[in-house]
């Protein structure tokens, strides 16, 4: 069998020594493990590895094909970039959590069965939650708790779906869901699995955990979180639910939803988080369309998105690290003191906005082209509008108010060198993929029949972008950020939690106290009296009767024991007497 090194184990087992290392040795170690994982992925050959049976089910620890390899490639590259960005951290806990988080994502990508997938899925949830808690402070603790509760709920739903699906099909192998032969529908288990997956994809209304938690995470933790959870969900959707019509419309709604909410945001990382929702919408819609071009587009866009979104979060994180501020109303004028950060951030902004010669241009357009080829004009229109909105906010509004705009005389400097190096690595890849897309296209699951650099496509894209820039200039005052809080779907479970606590502390607690009072004043004295009466009856009646019977049996046994002398003549005499007595009785009765 071909040698196979599971990259997930490199990270999960590799997390164990981190607390015991320090200084340059730890920094080198943090870079060596991701580098080894990249080499392990590059050396992989398609096939199945780690086959066994457990509780009567076939288990497949790793299934390697083109779809899993492309996601594993970008995950390991992002792990290396993220570790470079976090090299200045002395908190070993964050490094351990990041390693387990990456390992969980890779475990999901290679999982060949649902039990293996679920194990790594939950590891991701707990490890990523730590990256929120590690920020400390009340807002981060509360956001981390909500994040964890939402993902635990999603995990329970996913596990229930896995069990029902296994019972219905007799197999827990992970692959495309089969539709019914009659109505083309899926079983209850499949729908529950779908819900578990789309929760991690942040599909509205199951999206608020993302925009709630990501802005509260640590500066480096948010970079990792922007790259793995939602894209792992995109992978499992592409694996299990390609061609599911519901996903087309959910993804299209996501693309617009994230852009609309980004208009209202003042927090730089929350604005970027809403654009994660929007960009993942393109991927979900492409998977729903289900054609080869659409799945290729979703996969390639996930690859590009991980890199440019991480670059954007690294840029915003650098500003927060240096200034301690994250609201656009508190920032401005930083281009003077942070020119390298501005330049690197703008590479990510151009990439997400699908500028020609940047990565988003060669990936996002494939999804839109696939929607057009599938005769979905409404989807094409909605995704094009969302692309314009992305440039308006991530490419224009956020950098303008964060780096330019009003000069607030903030004391700032460039972030540590390792942070700039990580941003440069991501920026080079964003430009490299945009200029030379063929290496990425070669990794995709299906042969690529798409040419992004046509005259029509380039002029259409530039026209849309320039029109958006003109609108930004004309309506600049209307786009001024305001120090407000946007109400999202998390309002429902926040208010629901408060209602639950009120019910628990008020009506339920009062009812429990009333029942307790009645019990103590009426029921318990009655029960105590009944118990004492029962004890007396037991002692004087039942025990006396039982003891009397026992004594009678003992006396009878003693008498019989005295009759048993052991002398044969005595037994013979007793038999003769018994025969005579029986004869007399018989004669009397017969007469």
CORCOR-V240645 format. One record per pair of residues at least 12 apart in sequence whose C-alpha atoms are under 10 Angstrom apart, sorted by the first residue. I is the first residue (numbers start at 1). J is the second residue. Records with the same first field share a line. If there is no record, write none. Layout:
I=J + J
This chain:
1=47 + 48 + 49
2=44 + 45 + 46 + 47 + 48 + 49
3=43 + 44 + 45 + 49
4=40 + 41 + 43 + 44 + 45 + 47 + 48 + 49 + 50 + 62 + 64
5=36 + 37 + 39 + 40 + 41 + 43 + 44 + 49
6=37 + 40 + 41 + 44 + 49 + 61 + 62 + 103 + 106 + 107 + 110
7=33 + 34 + 36 + 37 + 38 + 39 + 40 + 41 + 72 + 76 + 102 + 103 + 104 + 106 + 107 + 110
8=37 + 72 + 76 + 99 + 100 + 101 + 102 + 103 + 104 + 105 + 106 + 107 + 108 + 109 + 110 + 120
9=37 + 99 + 100 + 103 + 104 + 106 + 107
10=33 + 34 + 36 + 37 + 40 + 99 + 100 + 102 + 103
11=30 + 33 + 34 + 36 + 37 + 76 + 79 + 96 + 98 + 99 + 100 + 101 + 102 + 103 + 104 + 106
12=96 + 97 + 98 + 99 + 100 + 101 + 102 + 103 + 104 + 107 + 123
13=96 + 99 + 100 + 103
14=29 + 30 + 33 + 34 + 96 + 99 + 100 + 103
15=30 + 33 + 92 + 93 + 95 + 96 + 97 + 98 + 99 + 100 + 103
16=96 + 99 + 100
17=29 + 92 + 96
18=30 + 92 + 93 + 95 + 96 + 99
19=90 + 91 + 92 + 93 + 95 + 96
20=92
21=92
22=90 + 92
23=87 + 88 + 90
24=87
26=87 + 90 + 92
27=83 + 84 + 86 + 87 + 88 + 89 + 90
28=84 + 87
30=79 + 80 + 83 + 84 + 86 + 87 + 95 + 96 + 99
31=79 + 80 + 81 + 82 + 83 + 84 + 87
32=80
33=76 + 79 + 80 + 83 + 99
34=75 + 76 + 77 + 78 + 79 + 80 + 81 + 82 + 83 + 99 + 102
35=76 + 77 + 79 + 80
36=76 + 80
37=72 + 73 + 75 + 76 + 77 + 79 + 80 + 103 + 106
38=72 + 73 + 74 + 75 + 76 + 77 + 78 + 79 + 80
39=73 + 76
40=72 + 73 + 76
41=64 + 68 + 69 + 70 + 71 + 72 + 73 + 74 + 76
42=69 + 70 + 72 + 73
44=64 + 65 + 69
45=64 + 65 + 66 + 69
46=63 + 64 + 65 + 66 + 68 + 69
47=62 + 63 + 64 + 65
48=60 + 61 + 62 + 63 + 64 + 65 + 110 + 111 + 112
49=61 + 62 + 63 + 64 + 110 + 111 + 112
50=62 + 63 + 112
51=63 + 112 + 113
54=115
56=170 + 171
57=113 + 115 + 166 + 170 + 171 + 172 + 173
58=112 + 113 + 115 + 170 + 171 + 172 + 173
59=111 + 112 + 113 + 114 + 115 + 116 + 171 + 172 + 173 + 174
60=110 + 111 + 112 + 113 + 114 + 115 + 116 + 117 + 172 + 173 + 174
61=107 + 108 + 110 + 111 + 112 + 113 + 114 + 115 + 116 + 117
62=107 + 108 + 109 + 110 + 111 + 112 + 113 + 116 + 117
63=109 + 110 + 111 + 112 + 113 + 174
64=109 + 110 + 111 + 112
65=110 + 445
66=442 + 443 + 444 + 445 + 446
67=109 + 110 + 235 + 238 + 239 + 295 + 296 + 299 + 443 + 444 + 445 + 446
68=106 + 108 + 109 + 110 + 111 + 235 + 236 + 239 + 444 + 445
69=106 + 109 + 110 + 443 + 444 + 445
70=109 + 235 + 299 + 300 + 302 + 303 + 440 + 441 + 442 + 443 + 444 + 445
71=105 + 106 + 109 + 110 + 228 + 231 + 232 + 234 + 235 + 299 + 300 + 302 + 303 + 306 + 443 + 444
72=105 + 106 + 107 + 108 + 109 + 110 + 232 + 303
73=106 + 303 + 443
74=227 + 228 + 302 + 303 + 304 + 305 + 306 + 307
75=102 + 103 + 105 + 106 + 109 + 224 + 227 + 228 + 231 + 232 + 303 + 306 + 307
76=102 + 103 + 105 + 106
77=306 + 307 + 425 + 426
78=102 + 223 + 224 + 227 + 228 + 303 + 306 + 307 + 310 + 422 + 425 + 426
79=98 + 99 + 101 + 102 + 103 + 223 + 224 + 227 + 228
80=422 + 425
81=223 + 224 + 307 + 310 + 311 + 418 + 419 + 421 + 422 + 423 + 424 + 425 + 426
82=98 + 220 + 221 + 223 + 224 + 227 + 310 + 311 + 314 + 419 + 422 + 423 + 426
83=95 + 98 + 99 + 220 + 224 + 418 + 419 + 422
84=417 + 418 + 419 + 420 + 421 + 422 + 423 + 425
85=219 + 220 + 223 + 314 + 318 + 416 + 417 + 418 + 419 + 420 + 421 + 422 + 423
86=98 + 219 + 220 + 221 + 223 + 224 + 416 + 418 + 419 + 422
87=220 + 416 + 417 + 418 + 419 + 422
88=416 + 417 + 418 + 419
89=220
91=134
93=130 + 131 + 134
94=127 + 128 + 130 + 131 + 132 + 133 + 134 + 135 + 218 + 220 + 221
95=131 + 220 + 221
96=127 + 130 + 131
97=123 + 124 + 126 + 127 + 128 + 129 + 130 + 131 + 134 + 221
98=124 + 127 + 128 + 130 + 131 + 220 + 221 + 224 + 225
99=124 + 127 + 224
100=120 + 123 + 124 + 126 + 127 + 128
101=120 + 121 + 122 + 123 + 124 + 125 + 126 + 127 + 128 + 129 + 130 + 131 + 224 + 225 + 228 + 229
102=120 + 123 + 124 + 127 + 128 + 224 + 225 + 227 + 228 + 229
103=120 + 123 + 124 + 127
104=117 + 118 + 119 + 120 + 121 + 122 + 123 + 124 + 125 + 126 + 127 + 128 + 228 + 229 + 232
105=117 + 120 + 121 + 122 + 123 + 124 + 125 + 227 + 228 + 229 + 231 + 232 + 233 + 235
106=120 + 121 + 124 + 228 + 232
107=119 + 120 + 121 + 123 + 124 + 232
108=120 + 121 + 122 + 123 + 124 + 232 + 233 + 235 + 236
109=121 + 232 + 233 + 235 + 236 + 239
111=173 + 174 + 175 + 236
112=172 + 173 + 174 + 175
113=162 + 171 + 172 + 173 + 174 + 175
114=158 + 159 + 161 + 162 + 163 + 165 + 166 + 171 + 172 + 173 + 174 + 175 + 193
115=159 + 162 + 163 + 172 + 173 + 174
116=172 + 173 + 174
117=173 + 174 + 236
118=155 + 158 + 159 + 162
119=155
121=151 + 155 + 158 + 197 + 200 + 229 + 232 + 233
122=151 + 152 + 154 + 155 + 156
124=151 + 225 + 228 + 229 + 232
125=147 + 148 + 149 + 150 + 151 + 152 + 154 + 155 + 200 + 229
126=144 + 147 + 148 + 151 + 152
127=148
128=144 + 147 + 148 + 214 + 217 + 221 + 222 + 224 + 225 + 228 + 229
129=141 + 143 + 144 + 145 + 146 + 147 + 148 + 149 + 151 + 213 + 214 + 217 + 221 + 225
130=144 + 145 + 148 + 217 + 218 + 221
131=144 + 213 + 214 + 216 + 217 + 218 + 219 + 220 + 221 + 222 + 224 + 225
132=144 + 145 + 147 + 148 + 213 + 214 + 215 + 216 + 217 + 218 + 219 + 221 + 222 + 225
133=145 + 213 + 216 + 217 + 218 + 221
134=216 + 217 + 218 + 221
135=216 + 217 + 218 + 219 + 221
136=216 + 217 + 218
137=216
138=216
139=212 + 213 + 215 + 216 + 217
140=212 + 213 + 214 + 215 + 216 + 217 + 218
141=213 + 216 + 217
142=212 + 213 + 216
143=209 + 210 + 211 + 212 + 213 + 214 + 215 + 216 + 217
144=209 + 212 + 213 + 214 + 216 + 217
145=213
146=208 + 209 + 212 + 213 + 490 + 493 + 494
147=208 + 209 + 210 + 212 + 213 + 214
148=209 + 213
149=209
150=199 + 200 + 206 + 208 + 209 + 493
151=196 + 199 + 200 + 209
153=196 + 199
154=192 + 193 + 195 + 196 + 197 + 198 + 199 + 200 + 206
155=193 + 195 + 196 + 197 + 199 + 200
156=192 + 196
157=189 + 191 + 192 + 193 + 194 + 195 + 196 + 197
158=189 + 190 + 191 + 192 + 193 + 194 + 195 + 196 + 197 + 199
159=189 + 192 + 193 + 196
160=188 + 189 + 190 + 192 + 193 + 196
161=187 + 188 + 189 + 190 + 191 + 192 + 193 + 194 + 195 + 196
162=174 + 188 + 189 + 190 + 191 + 192 + 193
163=189 + 190 + 193
164=187 + 188 + 189 + 190 + 192 + 193
165=177 + 186 + 187 + 188 + 189 + 190 + 191 + 192 + 193
166=189 + 190
167=189
168=187 + 188 + 189 + 190
169=187 + 189
174=236 + 239 + 240
175=236 + 237 + 238 + 239 + 240 + 241
176=236 + 237 + 238 + 239 + 240 + 241 + 242 + 243
177=190 + 191 + 194 + 239 + 240 + 241 + 242 + 244
178=190 + 240 + 241
190=240 + 241
193=237 + 240
194=236 + 237 + 240 + 241 + 247
196=233
197=230 + 232 + 233 + 234 + 235 + 236 + 237 + 240 + 241
198=230 + 233 + 234 + 236 + 237 + 247 + 250 + 284
199=230 + 233
200=229 + 230 + 231 + 232 + 233 + 234
201=229 + 230 + 231 + 232 + 233 + 234 + 235 + 236 + 237 + 251 + 276 + 277 + 280 + 281 + 283 + 284
202=229 + 230 + 233 + 254 + 274 + 276 + 277 + 278 + 280 + 281
203=230 + 247 + 250 + 251 + 253 + 254 + 255 + 257 + 277 + 278 + 280 + 281 + 284
204=250 + 251 + 253 + 254 + 257 + 258 + 277 + 281 + 488 + 489
205=250 + 254 + 488 + 489 + 490
206=489 + 490
207=254 + 258 + 274 + 277 + 488 + 489 + 490
208=273 + 274 + 277 + 487 + 488 + 489 + 490 + 491 + 493
209=488 + 489 + 490
210=225 + 226 + 229 + 230 + 270 + 273 + 274 + 276 + 277 + 490
211=258 + 269 + 270 + 271 + 272 + 273 + 274 + 275 + 276 + 277 + 488 + 490
212=270 + 273 + 274 + 488 + 490
213=225 + 270 + 273
214=226 + 269 + 270 + 272 + 273 + 313
215=267 + 268 + 269 + 270 + 271 + 272 + 273 + 313 + 317 + 326
216=269 + 270
217=269
218=317 + 320 + 321
219=269 + 313 + 314 + 315 + 316 + 317 + 318 + 319 + 320 + 321
220=310 + 313 + 314 + 317 + 318 + 321 + 419
221=313 + 317
222=269 + 273 + 310 + 313 + 314 + 317
223=306 + 309 + 310 + 311 + 312 + 313 + 314 + 315 + 316 + 317
224=306 + 310 + 313 + 314
225=310 + 313
226=272 + 273 + 276 + 305 + 306 + 307 + 309 + 310 + 311 + 312 + 313
227=276 + 302 + 303 + 305 + 306 + 307 + 308 + 309 + 310 + 313
228=306
230=276 + 277 + 280 + 302 + 306
231=276 + 280 + 283 + 299 + 301 + 302 + 303 + 305 + 306
232=302
233=280 + 284
234=280 + 281 + 283 + 284 + 287 + 298 + 299 + 302
235=283 + 284 + 287 + 298 + 299 + 302
237=283 + 284 + 287 + 288
238=283 + 284 + 286 + 287 + 288 + 290 + 295 + 296 + 298 + 299
239=287 + 295
240=287
241=284 + 287 + 288 + 290
242=284 + 285 + 286 + 287 + 288 + 289 + 290 + 291 + 292 + 294 + 295
243=285 + 286 + 287 + 288 + 289 + 290 + 291 + 294 + 295
244=284 + 285 + 287 + 288 + 289 + 290
245=285 + 287 + 288 + 289 + 290
246=284 + 285 + 288 + 289
247=281 + 283 + 284 + 285 + 286 + 287 + 288 + 289 + 290
248=281 + 282 + 283 + 284 + 285 + 286 + 287 + 288 + 289 + 290 + 371 + 376 + 379
249=281 + 284 + 285 + 288 + 289 + 379
250=281 + 282 + 284 + 285 + 288
251=277 + 278 + 279 + 280 + 281 + 282 + 283 + 284 + 285 + 286 + 287 + 288 + 379 + 383
252=278 + 279 + 280 + 281 + 282 + 283 + 284 + 285 + 286 + 288 + 378 + 379 + 380 + 381 + 382 + 383 + 386
253=277 + 278 + 281 + 282 + 285 + 379 + 382 + 383 + 386
254=274 + 275 + 276 + 277 + 278 + 279 + 280 + 281 + 282 + 283 + 284 + 285 + 383 + 386
255=274 + 275 + 276 + 277 + 278 + 279 + 280 + 281 + 282 + 283 + 284 + 285 + 382 + 383 + 384 + 385 + 386 + 387 + 389 + 390
256=275 + 277 + 278 + 279 + 281 + 282 + 382 + 383 + 384 + 385 + 386 + 387 + 389 + 390
257=274 + 275 + 277 + 278 + 281 + 386
258=271 + 272 + 273 + 274 + 275 + 276 + 277 + 278 + 279 + 280 + 281 + 386 + 389 + 390
259=271 + 272 + 274 + 275 + 276 + 277 + 278 + 279 + 385 + 386 + 387 + 388 + 389 + 390 + 391 + 392 + 393 + 394
260=274 + 275 + 278 + 386 + 389 + 390 + 393
261=274 + 275 + 277 + 278 + 486 + 487 + 488
262=274 + 275 + 278 + 389 + 390 + 392 + 393 + 394 + 397 + 398 + 486
263=389 + 390 + 392 + 393 + 397 + 479 + 480 + 481
264=479 + 480 + 481 + 482 + 483 + 484 + 485 + 486 + 487
265=327 + 328 + 393 + 398 + 481 + 482 + 483 + 484 + 485 + 486
266=326 + 327 + 328 + 329 + 330 + 398 + 401 + 480 + 481 + 482 + 483 + 484 + 485 + 486
267=325 + 326 + 327 + 328 + 329 + 330 + 398 + 481 + 482 + 483 + 484 + 485
268=312 + 313 + 316 + 317 + 319 + 320 + 325 + 326 + 327 + 328 + 329 + 331 + 394 + 398 + 399 + 401 + 402
269=312 + 313 + 314 + 315 + 316 + 317 + 320 + 326 + 327 + 398
270=326 + 327
271=393 + 394 + 398
272=309 + 312 + 313 + 316 + 390 + 393 + 394 + 398
273=309 + 313
274=390
275=309 + 352 + 386 + 389 + 390 + 393 + 394
276=305 + 306 + 309
278=383 + 386 + 387 + 389 + 390
279=301 + 302 + 305 + 309 + 352 + 364 + 383 + 386 + 387 + 390
280=298 + 301 + 302 + 305
281=298 + 383 + 386
282=294 + 297 + 298 + 301 + 302 + 364 + 365 + 366 + 367 + 368 + 379 + 383 + 386 + 387
283=295 + 296 + 297 + 298 + 299 + 300 + 301 + 302 + 305 + 364 + 367
284=298 + 299 + 367
285=297 + 298 + 367 + 368 + 371 + 379 + 383
286=298 + 299 + 301 + 364 + 366 + 367 + 368 + 370 + 371
287=299 + 367
289=367 + 370 + 371 + 374 + 376
290=370 + 371 + 374
291=370 + 371 + 373 + 374 + 446
292=370 + 444 + 445 + 446 + 447 + 448 + 449
293=366 + 367 + 368 + 369 + 370 + 371 + 373 + 374 + 444 + 445 + 446 + 447 + 448 + 449 + 450
294=366 + 367 + 368 + 369 + 370 + 371 + 373 + 374
295=366 + 367 + 370 + 444 + 445 + 446
296=363 + 366 + 367 + 370 + 441 + 443 + 444 + 445 + 446 + 447 + 448 + 449 + 450
297=362 + 363 + 364 + 365 + 366 + 367 + 368 + 369 + 370 + 441 + 444 + 448 + 450
298=363 + 364 + 366 + 367 + 370 + 444
299=363 + 364 + 367 + 440 + 441 + 443 + 444 + 445
300=359 + 360 + 362 + 363 + 364 + 366 + 367 + 437 + 440 + 441 + 443 + 444 + 445
301=352 + 359 + 360 + 361 + 362 + 363 + 364 + 365 + 366 + 367
302=360 + 363 + 364
303=359 + 360 + 363 + 433 + 440 + 444
304=351 + 352 + 358 + 359 + 360 + 361 + 362 + 363 + 364 + 426 + 429 + 430 + 433 + 434 + 440
305=348 + 351 + 352 + 359 + 360 + 363 + 364 + 430
306=426
307=348 + 351 + 352 + 359 + 423 + 425 + 426 + 427 + 428 + 429 + 430
308=345 + 347 + 348 + 349 + 350 + 351 + 352 + 358 + 359 + 360 + 423 + 426 + 427 + 429 + 430 + 431
309=345 + 348 + 349 + 351 + 352 + 426
310=348 + 422 + 423 + 426 + 427
311=344 + 345 + 346 + 347 + 348 + 349 + 351 + 422 + 423 + 424 + 425 + 426 + 427 + 430
312=344 + 345 + 346 + 347 + 348 + 349 + 351 + 352 + 394 + 423 + 426 + 427
313=345 + 348 + 423
314=341 + 344 + 345 + 348 + 419 + 420 + 422 + 423 + 426
315=340 + 341 + 342 + 343 + 344 + 345 + 346 + 348 + 399 + 415 + 419 + 420 + 423
316=341 + 342 + 345 + 398 + 399 + 402
317=415 + 419
318=338 + 341 + 345 + 413 + 414 + 415 + 416 + 419 + 420 + 423
319=331 + 334 + 338 + 341 + 342 + 402 + 403 + 412 + 413 + 414 + 415
320=415
321=412 + 414 + 415 + 416
322=338 + 410 + 411 + 412 + 413 + 414 + 415 + 416
323=410 + 411 + 412 + 413 + 415
324=412
325=402 + 410
326=402
327=401 + 402 + 481 + 482 + 483
328=397 + 398 + 399 + 400 + 401 + 402 + 403 + 405 + 480 + 481 + 482 + 483
329=401 + 402 + 405 + 406 + 408 + 480 + 481 + 482 + 483
330=401 + 402 + 406 + 407 + 408 + 410 + 481 + 483
331=400 + 401 + 402 + 403 + 404 + 405 + 406 + 407 + 408 + 409 + 410
332=399 + 400 + 401 + 402 + 403 + 404 + 405 + 406 + 407 + 408 + 409 + 410
333=400 + 401 + 402 + 403 + 404 + 405 + 406 + 407 + 408 + 409 + 410 + 412
334=399 + 401 + 402 + 403 + 404 + 405 + 406 + 407 + 408 + 409 + 410 + 411 + 412 + 413 + 414
335=399 + 400 + 402 + 403 + 404 + 405 + 407 + 412 + 413
336=403 + 404 + 407 + 412 + 413
337=403 + 410 + 411 + 412 + 413 + 414
338=403 + 412 + 413 + 414 + 415
339=403 + 413 + 414
340=414 + 415 + 420 + 423 + 424
341=403 + 413 + 414 + 415 + 419 + 420 + 423 + 424
342=399 + 402 + 403 + 404 + 414
343=424 + 427
344=420 + 423 + 424 + 425 + 426 + 427 + 428
345=394 + 395 + 399 + 423 + 424 + 427
346=394 + 395 + 396 + 399 + 427
347=359 + 395 + 423 + 424 + 426 + 427 + 428 + 430 + 431
348=360 + 394 + 395 + 423 + 426 + 427 + 430 + 431
349=390 + 391 + 393 + 394 + 395 + 396 + 398 + 399
350=390 + 391 + 394 + 395 + 396 + 430 + 431
351=363 + 364 + 391 + 395 + 427 + 430 + 431 + 433 + 434
352=364 + 387 + 390 + 391 + 394 + 395 + 430
353=386 + 387 + 388 + 389 + 390 + 391 + 392 + 393 + 394 + 395 + 396 + 461 + 465
354=387 + 388 + 390 + 391 + 434 + 461 + 462 + 465
355=391 + 434 + 458 + 461 + 462 + 465
356=431 + 434 + 435 + 452 + 453 + 457 + 458 + 459 + 461 + 462
357=430 + 431 + 432 + 433 + 434 + 435 + 436 + 437 + 452 + 453 + 458
358=427 + 428 + 429 + 430 + 431 + 432 + 433 + 434 + 435 + 436 + 437
359=427 + 429 + 430 + 431 + 432 + 433 + 434 + 435 + 436 + 437
360=430 + 431 + 433 + 434
361=433 + 434 + 435 + 437 + 452 + 453 + 457 + 458 + 461
362=433 + 434 + 435 + 436 + 437 + 438 + 440 + 441 + 450 + 451 + 452 + 453
363=433 + 434 + 437 + 440 + 441 + 452
364=383 + 384 + 387 + 452
365=383 + 384 + 387 + 450 + 451 + 452 + 457 + 461
366=448 + 449 + 450 + 451 + 452
367=380 + 383
368=380 + 381 + 382 + 383 + 384
369=450 + 452 + 457
370=450
371=383
384=461 + 464
385=464
387=461 + 464 + 465 + 468
388=461 + 464 + 465 + 466 + 467 + 468 + 469
389=465 + 468
390=465 + 468
391=464 + 465 + 466 + 468 + 469 + 472
392=465 + 468 + 469 + 470 + 471 + 472 + 479
393=472 + 479
395=465 + 469
396=468 + 469 + 472 + 473
397=469 + 472 + 476 + 479 + 480 + 481
398=481
401=480 + 481
405=480
434=452
435=453
437=451 + 452
438=451
